[in-house]
């Protein structure tokens, strides 16, 4: 199964945002942002788009899938 | 200013704590005597206090991850409860078919219902916590 790779931490730091602030901006809990940054939760398309919008970029720039090596 | 009750804390109270209270109440229901009655009354008070606290607190809304984890926890609890019921049914068929039981169903059913509800809620509470911790 492909693994979710995310650059959320990178973008968040660049914008000098706290997890709590980003969570408020996209309407989720802080825990969800933490899980997303660690690649432990696959967001819905809406949430992914909301996050990308906050960062002023595209969904593909923030999230990508990496195929597991066999 | 009201303190916000986080969603995970709400689940802890609603599912884990109340589940434990249902379970204890159900078990205590099998015993006669004043101590059992006092403990059941204490459980009821704790239950009412918890429900009041939940209903009056300012609450954090569940987001999509919380909803997904709650659905997974409920599905898991349902699966486990089905296994428990199947095991009980098989045990009853295998071991109790030769016995003629005389039990007061009017007393048994409420207690067993409380126990089953308690176990179900406890599984939901613990599973949700496990999923949230990832």
N, CA and C atoms of all chains as a GROMACS GRO file, in nm:
protein
  612
    1UNK      N    1   0.085  -0.120   0.000
    1UNK     CA    2   0.000   0.000   0.000
    1UNK      C    3   0.089   0.125   0.000
    2UNK      N    4   0.058   0.222  -0.087
    2UNK     CA    5   0.144   0.342  -0.090
    2UNK      C    6   0.138   0.421   0.042
    3UNK      N    7   0.253   0.478   0.076
    3UNK     CA    8   0.261   0.556   0.201
    3UNK      C    9   0.240   0.705   0.171
    4UNK      N   10   0.166   0.769   0.260
    4UNK     CA   11   0.141   0.912   0.244
    4UNK      C   12   0.264   0.992   0.286
    5UNK      N   13   0.311   1.076   0.197
    5UNK     CA   14   0.423   1.165   0.228
    5UNK      C   15   0.367   1.307   0.233
    6UNK      N   16   0.406   1.381   0.333
    6UNK     CA   17   0.354   1.517   0.342
    6UNK      C   18   0.464   1.619   0.372
    7UNK      N   19   0.446   1.737   0.319
    7UNK     CA   20   0.541   1.845   0.344
    7UNK      C   21   0.476   1.952   0.432
    8UNK      N   22   0.377   1.909   0.507
    8UNK     CA   23   0.303   2.005   0.589
    8UNK      C   24   0.390   2.076   0.692
    9UNK      N   25   0.477   2.000   0.757
    9UNK     CA   26   0.564   2.057   0.860
    9UNK      C   27   0.650   2.170   0.801
   10UNK      N   28   0.707   2.137   0.684
   10UNK     CA   29   0.792   2.233   0.612
   10UNK      C   30   0.715   2.362   0.580
   11UNK      N   31   0.596   2.347   0.523
   11UNK     CA   32   0.514   2.464   0.488
   11UNK      C   33   0.470   2.540   0.613
   12UNK      N   34   0.435   2.467   0.717
   12UNK     CA   35   0.386   2.531   0.840
   12UNK      C   36   0.497   2.614   0.904
   13UNK      N   37   0.617   2.556   0.907
   13UNK     CA   38   0.732   2.627   0.966
   13UNK      C   39   0.764   2.752   0.883
   14UNK      N   40   0.756   2.736   0.751
   14UNK     CA   41   0.786   2.849   0.663
   14UNK      C   42   0.688   2.964   0.687
   15UNK      N   43   0.565   2.928   0.723
   15UNK     CA   44   0.465   3.032   0.749
   15UNK      C   45   0.462   3.073   0.896
   16UNK      N   46   0.549   3.012   0.975
   16UNK     CA   47   0.559   3.040   1.118
   16UNK      C   48   0.425   3.020   1.191
   17UNK      N   49   0.363   2.908   1.160
   17UNK     CA   50   0.233   2.876   1.221
   17UNK      C   51   0.249   2.766   1.324
   18UNK      N   52   0.173   2.776   1.433
   18UNK     CA   53   0.168   2.668   1.531
   18UNK      C   54   0.066   2.564   1.482
   19UNK      N   55   0.077   2.440   1.531
   19UNK     CA   56  -0.021   2.337   1.493
   19UNK      C   57  -0.163   2.382   1.527
   20UNK      N   58  -0.178   2.443   1.645
   20UNK     CA   59  -0.310   2.488   1.690
   20UNK      C   60  -0.367   2.593   1.594
   21UNK      N   61  -0.281   2.684   1.549
   21UNK     CA   62  -0.327   2.790   1.458
   21UNK      C   63  -0.372   2.732   1.324
   22UNK      N   64  -0.291   2.639   1.272
   22UNK     CA   65  -0.327   2.576   1.145
   22UNK      C   66  -0.458   2.496   1.161
   23UNK      N   67  -0.469   2.427   1.276
   23UNK     CA   68  -0.590   2.349   1.303
   23UNK      C   69  -0.713   2.439   1.301
   24UNK      N   70  -0.702   2.557   1.362
   24UNK     CA   71  -0.815   2.650   1.364
   24UNK      C   72  -0.848   2.700   1.224
   25UNK      N   73  -0.744   2.726   1.147
   25UNK     CA   74  -0.766   2.778   1.011
   25UNK      C   75  -0.839   2.679   0.921
   26UNK      N   76  -0.811   2.550   0.940
   26UNK     CA   77  -0.876   2.450   0.853
   26UNK      C   78  -0.993   2.378   0.922
   27UNK      N   79  -1.019   2.414   1.047
   27UNK     CA   80  -1.136   2.360   1.118
   27UNK      C   81  -1.124   2.217   1.164
   28UNK      N   82  -1.003   2.180   1.211
   28UNK     CA   83  -0.987   2.046   1.269
   28UNK      C   84  -0.919   2.060   1.407
   29UNK      N   85  -0.897   1.946   1.472
   29UNK     CA   86  -0.830   1.949   1.603
   29UNK      C   87  -0.678   1.947   1.585
   30UNK      N   88  -0.607   1.991   1.688
   30UNK     CA   89  -0.461   1.994   1.681
   30UNK      C   90  -0.405   1.853   1.658
   31UNK      N   91  -0.470   1.753   1.721
   31UNK     CA   92  -0.425   1.613   1.709
   31UNK      C   93  -0.424   1.570   1.562
   32UNK      N   94  -0.524   1.616   1.488
   32UNK     CA   95  -0.535   1.577   1.346
   32UNK      C   96  -0.417   1.633   1.266
   33UNK      N   97  -0.379   1.757   1.297
   33UNK     CA   98  -0.264   1.817   1.228
   33UNK      C   99  -0.137   1.736   1.260
   34UNK      N  100  -0.123   1.697   1.387
   34UNK     CA  101  -0.007   1.617   1.428
   34UNK      C  102   0.000   1.486   1.352
   35UNK      N  103  -0.116   1.418   1.342
   35UNK     CA  104  -0.122   1.289   1.271
   35UNK      C  105  -0.092   1.308   1.122
   36UNK      N  106  -0.144   1.417   1.065
   36UNK     CA  107  -0.120   1.444   0.923
   36UNK      C  108   0.028   1.469   0.897
   37UNK      N  109   0.091   1.545   0.984
   37UNK     CA  110   0.233   1.576   0.965
   37UNK      C  111   0.320   1.451   0.974
   38UNK      N  112   0.276   1.356   1.057
   38UNK     CA  113   0.351   1.231   1.070
   38UNK      C  114   0.313   1.127   0.965
   39UNK      N  115   0.222   1.163   0.878
   39UNK     CA  116   0.178   1.072   0.772
   39UNK      C  117   0.097   0.954   0.825
   40UNK      N  118   0.034   0.975   0.943
   40UNK     CA  119  -0.043   0.865   1.003
   40UNK      C  120  -0.192   0.876   0.977
   41UNK      N  121  -0.231   0.977   0.902
   41UNK     CA  122  -0.373   0.992   0.871
   41UNK      C  123  -0.389   1.044   0.729
   42UNK      N  124  -0.474   0.978   0.654
   42UNK     CA  125  -0.502   1.023   0.517
   42UNK      C  126  -0.617   1.122   0.520
   43UNK      N  127  -0.593   1.247   0.483
   43UNK     CA  128  -0.702   1.346   0.491
   43UNK      C  129  -0.805   1.327   0.380
   44UNK      N  130  -0.923   1.383   0.402
   44UNK     CA  131  -1.023   1.384   0.296
   44UNK      C  132  -0.976   1.485   0.192
   45UNK      N  133  -1.034   1.478   0.074
   45UNK     CA  134  -0.994   1.569  -0.034
   45UNK      C  135  -1.020   1.714   0.009
   46UNK      N  136  -1.131   1.735   0.079
   46UNK     CA  137  -1.166   1.871   0.123
   46UNK      C  138  -1.060   1.926   0.219
   47UNK      N  139  -1.021   1.842   0.316
   47UNK     CA  140  -0.922   1.888   0.413
   47UNK      C  141  -0.788   1.913   0.345
   48UNK      N  142  -0.750   1.823   0.256
   48UNK     CA  143  -0.624   1.841   0.183
   48UNK      C  144  -0.626   1.972   0.105
   49UNK      N  145  -0.739   2.002   0.042
   49UNK     CA  146  -0.750   2.126  -0.036
   49UNK      C  147  -0.749   2.248   0.055
   50UNK      N  148  -0.815   2.237   0.170
   50UNK     CA  149  -0.816   2.350   0.266
   50UNK      C  150  -0.674   2.379   0.315
   51UNK      N  151  -0.599   2.272   0.344
   51UNK     CA  152  -0.462   2.289   0.393
   51UNK      C  153  -0.374   2.354   0.285
   52UNK      N  154  -0.388   2.302   0.163
   52UNK     CA  155  -0.310   2.358   0.051
   52UNK      C  156  -0.344   2.505   0.030
   53UNK      N  157  -0.471   2.539   0.047
   53UNK     CA  158  -0.516   2.678   0.030
   53UNK      C  159  -0.450   2.769   0.134
   54UNK      N  160  -0.444   2.720   0.259
   54UNK     CA  161  -0.380   2.798   0.365
   54UNK      C  162  -0.233   2.823   0.330
   55UNK      N  163  -0.168   2.722   0.275
   55UNK     CA  164  -0.026   2.736   0.239
   55UNK      C  165  -0.006   2.807   0.105
   56UNK      N  166  -0.114   2.835   0.037
   56UNK     CA  167  -0.106   2.905  -0.091
   56UNK      C  168  -0.040   2.822  -0.199
   57UNK      N  169  -0.068   2.692  -0.196
   57UNK     CA  170  -0.008   2.603  -0.296
   57UNK      C  171  -0.109   2.497  -0.340
   58UNK      N  172  -0.061   2.396  -0.411
   58UNK     CA  173  -0.153   2.292  -0.459
   58UNK      C  174  -0.146   2.169  -0.367
   59UNK      N  175  -0.247   2.086  -0.376
   59UNK     CA  176  -0.252   1.964  -0.294
   59UNK      C  177  -0.130   1.875  -0.324
   60UNK      N  178  -0.095   1.865  -0.452
   60UNK     CA  179   0.019   1.778  -0.492
   60UNK      C  180   0.150   1.824  -0.431
   61UNK      N  181   0.162   1.955  -0.407
   61UNK     CA  182   0.286   2.006  -0.346
   61UNK      C  183   0.296   1.965  -0.199
   62UNK      N  184   0.181   1.955  -0.135
   62UNK     CA  185   0.179   1.925   0.010
   62UNK      C  186   0.175   1.773   0.034
   63UNK      N  187   0.092   1.705  -0.041
   63UNK     CA  188   0.075   1.561  -0.019
   63UNK      C  189   0.116   1.480  -0.142
   64UNK      N  190   0.180   1.368  -0.116
   64UNK     CA  191   0.211   1.276  -0.226
   64UNK      C  192   0.212   1.134  -0.171
   65UNK      N  193   0.204   1.038  -0.260
   65UNK     CA  194   0.209   0.898  -0.217
   65UNK      C  195   0.336   0.833  -0.269
   66UNK      N  196   0.397   0.758  -0.180
   66UNK     CA  197   0.521   0.689  -0.216
   66UNK      C  198   0.494   0.540  -0.216
   67UNK      N  199   0.527   0.473  -0.326
   67UNK     CA  200   0.502   0.329  -0.333
   67UNK      C  201   0.603   0.255  -0.247
   68UNK      N  202   0.553   0.155  -0.173
   68UNK     CA  203   0.644   0.073  -0.092
   68UNK      C  204   0.731  -0.013  -0.182
   69UNK      N  205   0.859  -0.025  -0.143
   69UNK     CA  206   0.948  -0.112  -0.221
   69UNK      C  207   0.920  -0.257  -0.186
   70UNK      N  208   0.914  -0.342  -0.289
   70UNK     CA  209   0.884  -0.484  -0.265
   70UNK      C  210   1.013  -0.564  -0.253
   71UNK      N  211  -1.559   3.214   3.246
   71UNK     CA  212  -1.555   3.150   3.115
   71UNK      C  213  -1.551   2.997   3.128
   72UNK      N  214  -1.638   2.932   3.051
   72UNK     CA  215  -1.642   2.786   3.059
   72UNK      C  216  -1.517   2.724   2.998
   73UNK      N  217  -1.465   2.621   3.065
   73UNK     CA  218  -1.348   2.552   3.012
   73UNK      C  219  -1.393   2.457   2.900
   74UNK      N  220  -1.318   2.455   2.791
   74UNK     CA  221  -1.357   2.369   2.679
   74UNK      C  222  -1.328   2.223   2.712
   75UNK      N  223  -1.427   2.140   2.685
   75UNK     CA  224  -1.408   1.996   2.704
   75UNK      C  225  -1.361   1.939   2.570
   76UNK      N  226  -1.238   1.891   2.567
   76UNK     CA  227  -1.184   1.838   2.443
   76UNK      C  228  -1.259   1.711   2.403
   77UNK      N  229  -1.264   1.686   2.273
   77UNK     CA  230  -1.342   1.571   2.223
   77UNK      C  231  -1.293   1.440   2.282
   78UNK      N  232  -1.159   1.424   2.292
   78UNK     CA  233  -1.105   1.298   2.346
   78UNK      C  234  -1.144   1.282   2.493
   79UNK      N  235  -1.151   1.395   2.568
   79UNK     CA  236  -1.193   1.388   2.708
   79UNK      C  237  -1.342   1.353   2.718
   80UNK      N  238  -1.418   1.406   2.623
   80UNK     CA  239  -1.561   1.375   2.620
   80UNK      C  240  -1.583   1.226   2.598
   81UNK      N  241  -1.505   1.168   2.506
   81UNK     CA  242  -1.517   1.024   2.478
   81UNK      C  243  -1.477   0.945   2.602
   82UNK      N  244  -1.371   0.993   2.671
   82UNK     CA  245  -1.327   0.926   2.793
   82UNK      C  246  -1.440   0.921   2.895
   83UNK      N  247  -1.509   1.034   2.910
   83UNK     CA  248  -1.619   1.039   3.007
   83UNK      C  249  -1.740   0.960   2.960
   84UNK      N  250  -1.778   0.986   2.835
   84UNK     CA  251  -1.901   0.928   2.781
   84UNK      C  252  -1.893   0.777   2.761
   85UNK      N  253  -1.779   0.732   2.712
   85UNK     CA  254  -1.768   0.589   2.680
   85UNK      C  255  -1.695   0.511   2.790
   86UNK      N  256  -1.571   0.552   2.822
   86UNK     CA  257  -1.492   0.472   2.916
   86UNK      C  258  -1.550   0.480   3.058
   87UNK      N  259  -1.569   0.603   3.109
   87UNK     CA  260  -1.615   0.617   3.247
   87UNK      C  261  -1.758   0.565   3.265
   88UNK      N  262  -1.848   0.609   3.176
   88UNK     CA  263  -1.987   0.562   3.190
   88UNK      C  264  -1.998   0.412   3.163
   89UNK      N  265  -1.915   0.363   3.072
   89UNK     CA  266  -1.913   0.219   3.045
   89UNK      C  267  -1.878   0.140   3.170
   90UNK      N  268  -1.778   0.193   3.242
   90UNK     CA  269  -1.735   0.128   3.366
   90UNK      C  270  -1.848   0.131   3.470
   91UNK      N  271  -1.918   0.244   3.474
   91UNK     CA  272  -2.030   0.257   3.568
   91UNK      C  273  -2.142   0.158   3.533
   92UNK      N  274  -2.176   0.147   3.402
   92UNK     CA  275  -2.279   0.050   3.360
   92UNK      C  276  -2.237  -0.090   3.403
   93UNK      N  277  -2.111  -0.122   3.377
   93UNK     CA  278  -2.060  -0.256   3.407
   93UNK      C  279  -2.069  -0.285   3.558
   94UNK      N  280  -2.021  -0.190   3.638
   94UNK     CA  281  -2.025  -0.208   3.784
   94UNK      C  282  -2.170  -0.221   3.833
   95UNK      N  283  -2.258  -0.134   3.779
   95UNK     CA  284  -2.399  -0.141   3.820
   95UNK      C  285  -2.460  -0.277   3.786
   96UNK      N  286  -2.425  -0.327   3.667
   96UNK     CA  287  -2.478  -0.457   3.626
   96UNK      C  288  -2.431  -0.569   3.715
   97UNK      N  289  -2.302  -0.566   3.751
   97UNK     CA  290  -2.247  -0.672   3.838
   97UNK      C  291  -2.308  -0.661   3.978
   98UNK      N  292  -2.318  -0.536   4.028
   98UNK     CA  293  -2.373  -0.517   4.163
   98UNK      C  294  -2.519  -0.561   4.172
   99UNK      N  295  -2.588  -0.554   4.056
   99UNK     CA  296  -2.729  -0.592   4.054
   99UNK      C  297  -2.752  -0.738   4.090
  100UNK      N  298  -2.649  -0.820   4.077
  100UNK     CA  299  -2.663  -0.964   4.109
  100UNK      C  300  -2.655  -0.989   4.260
  101UNK      N  301  -2.608  -0.887   4.334
  101UNK     CA  302  -2.591  -0.906   4.478
  101UNK      C  303  -2.701  -0.834   4.556
  102UNK      N  304  -2.745  -0.900   4.661
  102UNK     CA  305  -2.843  -0.837   4.748
  102UNK      C  306  -2.769  -0.770   4.863
  103UNK      N  307  -2.838  -0.685   4.934
  103UNK     CA  308  -2.779  -0.624   5.052
  103UNK      C  309  -2.762  -0.475   5.040
  104UNK      N  310  -2.743  -0.413   5.154
  104UNK     CA  311  -2.737  -0.268   5.162
  104UNK      C  312  -2.612  -0.211   5.093
  105UNK      N  313  -2.499  -0.283   5.104
  105UNK     CA  314  -2.374  -0.232   5.045
  105UNK      C  315  -2.389  -0.222   4.893
  106UNK      N  316  -2.446  -0.327   4.836
  106UNK     CA  317  -2.468  -0.329   4.690
  106UNK      C  318  -2.561  -0.215   4.650
  107UNK      N  319  -2.664  -0.194   4.730
  107UNK     CA  320  -2.762  -0.088   4.701
  107UNK      C  321  -2.697   0.051   4.708
  108UNK      N  322  -2.614   0.071   4.813
  108UNK     CA  323  -2.545   0.200   4.829
  108UNK      C  324  -2.450   0.223   4.711
  109UNK      N  325  -2.380   0.118   4.673
  109UNK     CA  326  -2.284   0.132   4.561
  109UNK      C  327  -2.357   0.160   4.430
  110UNK      N  328  -2.472   0.098   4.412
  110UNK     CA  329  -2.551   0.124   4.291
  110UNK      C  330  -2.602   0.268   4.289
  111UNK      N  331  -2.642   0.317   4.407
  111UNK     CA  332  -2.688   0.456   4.417
  111UNK      C  333  -2.574   0.551   4.385
  112UNK      N  334  -2.454   0.519   4.437
  112UNK     CA  335  -2.336   0.602   4.412
  112UNK      C  336  -2.303   0.603   4.262
  113UNK      N  337  -2.317   0.487   4.199
  113UNK     CA  338  -2.292   0.477   4.054
  113UNK      C  339  -2.390   0.564   3.977
  114UNK      N  340  -2.516   0.560   4.020
  114UNK     CA  341  -2.620   0.639   3.953
  114UNK      C  342  -2.590   0.788   3.966
  115UNK      N  343  -2.547   0.830   4.087
  115UNK     CA  344  -2.514   0.972   4.110
  115UNK      C  345  -2.395   1.012   4.021
  116UNK      N  346  -2.293   0.925   4.017
  116UNK     CA  347  -2.175   0.954   3.935
  116UNK      C  348  -2.215   0.965   3.787
  117UNK      N  349  -2.307   0.880   3.746
  117UNK     CA  350  -2.355   0.878   3.608
  117UNK      C  351  -2.428   1.009   3.576
  118UNK      N  352  -2.519   1.051   3.666
  118UNK     CA  353  -2.596   1.175   3.644
  118UNK      C  354  -2.501   1.295   3.642
  119UNK      N  355  -2.406   1.298   3.735
  119UNK     CA  356  -2.309   1.408   3.742
  119UNK      C  357  -2.229   1.418   3.612
  120UNK      N  358  -2.185   1.302   3.563
  120UNK     CA  359  -2.105   1.299   3.439
  120UNK      C  360  -2.188   1.349   3.321
  121UNK      N  361  -2.313   1.301   3.311
  121UNK     CA  362  -2.399   1.343   3.200
  121UNK      C  363  -2.426   1.493   3.206
  122UNK      N  364  -2.447   1.546   3.328
  122UNK     CA  365  -2.470   1.690   3.345
  122UNK      C  366  -2.347   1.768   3.304
  123UNK      N  367  -2.230   1.719   3.344
  123UNK     CA  368  -2.105   1.787   3.312
  123UNK      C  369  -2.083   1.791   3.161
  124UNK      N  370  -2.115   1.679   3.096
  124UNK     CA  371  -2.098   1.674   2.951
  124UNK      C  372  -2.197   1.769   2.882
  125UNK      N  373  -2.322   1.767   2.930
  125UNK     CA  374  -2.424   1.848   2.861
  125UNK      C  375  -2.408   1.997   2.886
  126UNK      N  376  -2.343   2.037   2.995
  126UNK     CA  377  -2.332   2.180   3.024
  126UNK      C  378  -2.197   2.238   2.980
  127UNK      N  379  -2.101   2.152   2.948
  127UNK     CA  380  -1.968   2.203   2.914
  127UNK      C  381  -1.964   2.258   2.771
  128UNK      N  382  -1.869   2.350   2.750
  128UNK     CA  383  -1.845   2.399   2.614
  128UNK      C  384  -1.759   2.292   2.547
  129UNK      N  385  -1.807   2.239   2.436
  129UNK     CA  386  -1.738   2.123   2.380
  129UNK      C  387  -1.666   2.150   2.249
  130UNK      N  388  -1.553   2.082   2.235
  130UNK     CA  389  -1.480   2.087   2.109
  130UNK      C  390  -1.554   1.996   2.010
  131UNK      N  391  -1.570   2.043   1.887
  131UNK     CA  392  -1.640   1.961   1.787
  131UNK      C  393  -1.552   1.847   1.738
  132UNK      N  394  -1.618   1.740   1.698
  132UNK     CA  395  -1.544   1.628   1.639
  132UNK      C  396  -1.505   1.666   1.496
  133UNK      N  397  -1.383   1.637   1.457
  133UNK     CA  398  -1.343   1.662   1.318
  133UNK      C  399  -1.346   1.530   1.242
  134UNK      N  400  -1.300   1.533   1.117
  134UNK     CA  401  -1.313   1.411   1.034
  134UNK      C  402  -1.232   1.293   1.089
  135UNK      N  403  -1.114   1.320   1.148
  135UNK     CA  404  -1.035   1.210   1.203
  135UNK      C  405  -1.104   1.149   1.325
  136UNK      N  406  -1.161   1.237   1.409
  136UNK     CA  407  -1.231   1.188   1.529
  136UNK      C  408  -1.352   1.103   1.488
  137UNK      N  409  -1.425   1.150   1.387
  137UNK     CA  410  -1.543   1.075   1.341
  137UNK      C  411  -1.502   0.939   1.284
  138UNK      N  412  -1.394   0.942   1.207
  138UNK     CA  413  -1.346   0.816   1.148
  138UNK      C  414  -1.302   0.718   1.258
  139UNK      N  415  -1.227   0.771   1.356
  139UNK     CA  416  -1.180   0.685   1.466
  139UNK      C  417  -1.297   0.632   1.549
  140UNK      N  418  -1.398   0.718   1.568
  140UNK     CA  419  -1.515   0.673   1.646
  140UNK      C  420  -1.590   0.563   1.570
  141UNK      N  421  -1.605   0.580   1.440
  141UNK     CA  422  -1.673   0.477   1.360
  141UNK      C  423  -1.595   0.346   1.363
  142UNK      N  424  -1.463   0.355   1.353
  142UNK     CA  425  -1.380   0.234   1.359
  142UNK      C  426  -1.394   0.167   1.496
  143UNK      N  427  -1.394   0.249   1.602
  143UNK     CA  428  -1.405   0.196   1.738
  143UNK      C  429  -1.539   0.125   1.759
  144UNK      N  430  -1.647   0.187   1.705
  144UNK     CA  431  -1.780   0.127   1.718
  144UNK      C  432  -1.789  -0.005   1.640
  145UNK      N  433  -1.729  -0.006   1.522
  145UNK     CA  434  -1.730  -0.128   1.440
  145UNK      C  435  -1.654  -0.240   1.511
  146UNK      N  436  -1.541  -0.204   1.571
  146UNK     CA  437  -1.460  -0.303   1.643
  146UNK      C  438  -1.537  -0.359   1.763
  147UNK      N  439  -1.602  -0.267   1.837
  147UNK     CA  440  -1.681  -0.309   1.954
  147UNK      C  441  -1.793  -0.403   1.911
  148UNK      N  442  -1.856  -0.370   1.799
  148UNK     CA  443  -1.965  -0.454   1.748
  148UNK      C  444  -1.914  -0.593   1.713
  149UNK      N  445  -1.797  -0.599   1.649
  149UNK     CA  446  -1.737  -0.729   1.614
  149UNK      C  447  -1.706  -0.810   1.739
  150UNK      N  448  -1.644  -0.746   1.837
  150UNK     CA  449  -1.608  -0.816   1.961
  150UNK      C  450  -1.733  -0.866   2.034
  151UNK      N  451  -1.837  -0.781   2.037
  151UNK     CA  452  -1.959  -0.821   2.108
  151UNK      C  453  -2.024  -0.940   2.037
  152UNK      N  454  -2.018  -0.943   1.904
  152UNK     CA  455  -2.073  -1.057   1.830
  152UNK      C  456  -1.998  -1.185   1.866
  153UNK      N  457  -1.866  -1.174   1.878
  153UNK     CA  458  -1.786  -1.292   1.916
  153UNK      C  459  -1.826  -1.339   2.056
  154UNK      N  460  -1.840  -1.242   2.148
  154UNK     CA  461  -1.878  -1.277   2.287
  154UNK      C  462  -2.015  -1.347   2.288
  155UNK      N  463  -2.113  -1.290   2.213
  155UNK     CA  464  -2.247  -1.351   2.210
  155UNK      C  465  -2.243  -1.491   2.149
  156UNK      N  466  -2.162  -1.508   2.044
  156UNK     CA  467  -2.150  -1.640   1.981
  156UNK      C  468  -2.091  -1.741   2.080
  157UNK      N  469  -1.985  -1.699   2.151
  157UNK     CA  470  -1.921  -1.788   2.249
  157UNK      C  471  -2.021  -1.826   2.359
  158UNK      N  472  -2.099  -1.727   2.405
  158UNK     CA  473  -2.198  -1.755   2.510
  158UNK      C  474  -2.305  -1.852   2.459
  159UNK      N  475  -2.347  -1.831   2.335
  159UNK     CA  476  -2.450  -1.919   2.278
  159UNK      C  477  -2.396  -2.061   2.264
  160UNK      N  478  -2.273  -2.075   2.215
  160UNK     CA  479  -2.212  -2.209   2.198
  160UNK      C  480  -2.195  -2.275   2.335
  161UNK      N  481  -2.148  -2.195   2.433
  161UNK     CA  482  -2.129  -2.250   2.568
  161UNK      C  483  -2.262  -2.296   2.625
  162UNK      N  484  -2.367  -2.217   2.602
  162UNK     CA  485  -2.501  -2.254   2.653
  162UNK      C  486  -2.549  -2.383   2.588
  163UNK      N  487  -2.526  -2.396   2.456
  163UNK     CA  488  -2.571  -2.516   2.383
  163UNK      C  489  -2.493  -2.640   2.432
  164UNK      N  490  -2.361  -2.624   2.447
  164UNK     CA  491  -2.278  -2.738   2.484
  164UNK      C  492  -2.290  -2.780   2.631
  165UNK      N  493  -2.293  -2.682   2.718
  165UNK     CA  494  -2.284  -2.716   2.862
  165UNK      C  495  -2.415  -2.709   2.940
  166UNK      N  496  -2.510  -2.631   2.890
  166UNK     CA  497  -2.630  -2.612   2.971
  166UNK      C  498  -2.750  -2.692   2.921
  167UNK      N  499  -2.735  -2.764   2.809
  167UNK     CA  500  -2.852  -2.831   2.752
  167UNK      C  501  -2.908  -2.942   2.842
  168UNK      N  502  -2.822  -2.998   2.928
  168UNK     CA  503  -2.870  -3.106   3.014
  168UNK      C  504  -2.924  -3.058   3.149
  169UNK      N  505  -2.915  -2.925   3.169
  169UNK     CA  506  -2.963  -2.872   3.296
  169UNK      C  507  -3.097  -2.801   3.279
  170UNK      N  508  -3.177  -2.816   3.382
  170UNK     CA  509  -3.301  -2.740   3.380
  170UNK      C  510  -3.279  -2.619   3.469
  171UNK      N  511  -3.272  -2.504   3.408
  171UNK     CA  512  -3.240  -2.384   3.486
  171UNK      C  513  -3.368  -2.315   3.533
  172UNK      N  514  -3.359  -2.265   3.654
  172UNK     CA  515  -3.472  -2.184   3.701
  172UNK      C  516  -3.415  -2.050   3.748
  173UNK      N  517  -3.414  -1.958   3.656
  173UNK     CA  518  -3.359  -1.826   3.689
  173UNK      C  519  -3.465  -1.719   3.666
  174UNK      N  520  -3.460  -1.618   3.750
  174UNK     CA  521  -3.555  -1.509   3.737
  174UNK      C  522  -3.510  -1.414   3.628
  175UNK      N  523  -3.572  -1.428   3.511
  175UNK     CA  524  -3.532  -1.345   3.398
  175UNK      C  525  -3.557  -1.196   3.423
  176UNK      N  526  -3.661  -1.169   3.503
  176UNK     CA  527  -3.693  -1.028   3.530
  176UNK      C  528  -3.578  -0.957   3.604
  177UNK      N  529  -3.499  -1.034   3.680
  177UNK     CA  530  -3.383  -0.975   3.749
  177UNK      C  531  -3.257  -0.983   3.663
  178UNK      N  532  -3.249  -1.094   3.589
  178UNK     CA  533  -3.128  -1.118   3.509
  178UNK      C  534  -3.114  -1.021   3.393
  179UNK      N  535  -3.223  -0.999   3.320
  179UNK     CA  536  -3.215  -0.921   3.196
  179UNK      C  537  -3.162  -0.779   3.218
  180UNK      N  538  -3.216  -0.702   3.318
  180UNK     CA  539  -3.160  -0.567   3.335
  180UNK      C  540  -3.011  -0.569   3.368
  181UNK      N  541  -2.970  -0.662   3.455
  181UNK     CA  542  -2.828  -0.667   3.493
  181UNK      C  543  -2.739  -0.705   3.375
  182UNK      N  544  -2.783  -0.804   3.300
  182UNK     CA  545  -2.704  -0.848   3.183
  182UNK      C  546  -2.698  -0.735   3.079
  183UNK      N  547  -2.811  -0.664   3.065
  183UNK     CA  548  -2.813  -0.551   2.970
  183UNK      C  549  -2.711  -0.446   3.012
  184UNK      N  550  -2.709  -0.413   3.141
  184UNK     CA  551  -2.612  -0.315   3.192
  184UNK      C  552  -2.469  -0.362   3.165
  185UNK      N  553  -2.444  -0.489   3.191
  185UNK     CA  554  -2.308  -0.543   3.171
  185UNK      C  555  -2.270  -0.537   3.023
  186UNK      N  556  -2.362  -0.579   2.937
  186UNK     CA  557  -2.332  -0.578   2.792
  186UNK      C  558  -2.309  -0.436   2.744
  187UNK      N  559  -2.393  -0.342   2.790
  187UNK     CA  560  -2.377  -0.201   2.751
  187UNK      C  561  -2.243  -0.148   2.800
  188UNK      N  562  -2.211  -0.184   2.923
  188UNK     CA  563  -2.084  -0.138   2.982
  188UNK      C  564  -1.965  -0.188   2.904
  189UNK      N  565  -1.966  -0.318   2.874
  189UNK     CA  566  -1.853  -0.376   2.800
  189UNK      C  567  -1.842  -0.311   2.662
  190UNK      N  568  -1.956  -0.294   2.596
  190UNK     CA  569  -1.956  -0.232   2.463
  190UNK      C  570  -1.897  -0.090   2.469
  191UNK      N  571  -1.944  -0.011   2.566
  191UNK     CA  572  -1.895   0.127   2.578
  191UNK      C  573  -1.745   0.130   2.611
  192UNK      N  574  -1.704   0.038   2.699
  192UNK     CA  575  -1.562   0.033   2.736
  192UNK      C  576  -1.475   0.001   2.615
  193UNK      N  577  -1.520  -0.094   2.534
  193UNK     CA  578  -1.441  -0.130   2.414
  193UNK      C  579  -1.432  -0.008   2.321
  194UNK      N  580  -1.547   0.061   2.303
  194UNK     CA  581  -1.547   0.180   2.216
  194UNK      C  582  -1.448   0.284   2.270
  195UNK      N  583  -1.455   0.309   2.400
  195UNK     CA  584  -1.367   0.409   2.462
  195UNK      C  585  -1.219   0.375   2.446
  196UNK      N  586  -1.184   0.250   2.476
  196UNK     CA  587  -1.042   0.210   2.467
  196UNK      C  588  -0.995   0.206   2.321
  197UNK      N  589  -1.081   0.155   2.232
  197UNK     CA  590  -1.042   0.147   2.091
  197UNK      C  591  -1.023   0.287   2.033
  198UNK      N  592  -1.113   0.378   2.068
  198UNK     CA  593  -1.100   0.516   2.019
  198UNK      C  594  -0.967   0.576   2.063
  199UNK      N  595  -0.935   0.555   2.191
  199UNK     CA  596  -0.809   0.608   2.244
  199UNK      C  597  -0.689   0.550   2.168
  200UNK      N  598  -0.698   0.418   2.143
  200UNK     CA  599  -0.588   0.351   2.072
  200UNK      C  600  -0.574   0.408   1.930
  201UNK      N  601  -0.686   0.427   1.862
  201UNK     CA  602  -0.680   0.482   1.725
  201UNK      C  603  -0.630   0.626   1.725
  202UNK      N  604  -0.670   0.702   1.827
  202UNK     CA  605  -0.626   0.843   1.834
  202UNK      C  606  -0.475   0.852   1.857
  203UNK      N  607  -0.424   0.758   1.939
  203UNK     CA  608  -0.280   0.759   1.967
  203UNK      C  609  -0.202   0.705   1.847
  204UNK      N  610  -0.270   0.634   1.762
  204UNK     CA  611  -0.211   0.584   1.638
  204UNK      C  612  -0.112   0.474   1.661
   0.00000   0.00000   0.00000
